[in-house]
Amino acid sequence: MSRTTTFVVVGAAVALVAAGAVAASVAGSAGDGSTTGSVPVTGVDELSGRWVAVNDGSAPAPVIGTVALTFQDGRVLVETGCNSARGPVAVEDGLLVAEDLVSTRMACEPALMAQEQWLVQMVSSRPRLEVSGPMLALHWGEGERWWLGLEQAGPTPTS
């Protein structure tokens, strides 16, 4: 292959890659500035309803049973698989603020008691919140070491 032909082929390949990168950035993340399409939660009203844990790959331990967070009327209900905790909740600067949670006190198997402990700690530690469609991610711990993914399970049930 001559030098001119090689130059043309390489130039065409570079042009195709550049055009693909421009197209990907235009079609990319819906203008939210992230690569995943996730956006920060700005208010507690965005969380209304029940969210069930579906991705625990980066949680302190695998989720046992059903773990859910239900947000309604400025309050959160944390279903831990054993006991539940509830209390007032707000969102400030993309962080969940849940202080003064009150928990039931039933004895459960040790693994469920450990799960309850890290879940209540997670909710109380001001985790960073992101939503992407029907998915909610909570990021917490030093350097956001942990995260838990939840899927919206529908509107808040009425009591």
Buried (B, 14 or more C-beta within 10 A) or exposed (E): EEEEEEEEEEEEEEEEEEEEEEEEEEEEBEEBEBEEBBBBBEEBEBBBBBBBBBBBEBBBEEBBEEBBBBBBEEEBBBBBBBBBBBBBBEBEEBBBBBEEBEBEEEEBEEBBBBBBEBBBBBBBBBBBBBBBEEBBBBBBBEEEEBBBBBBBBEEBEEE
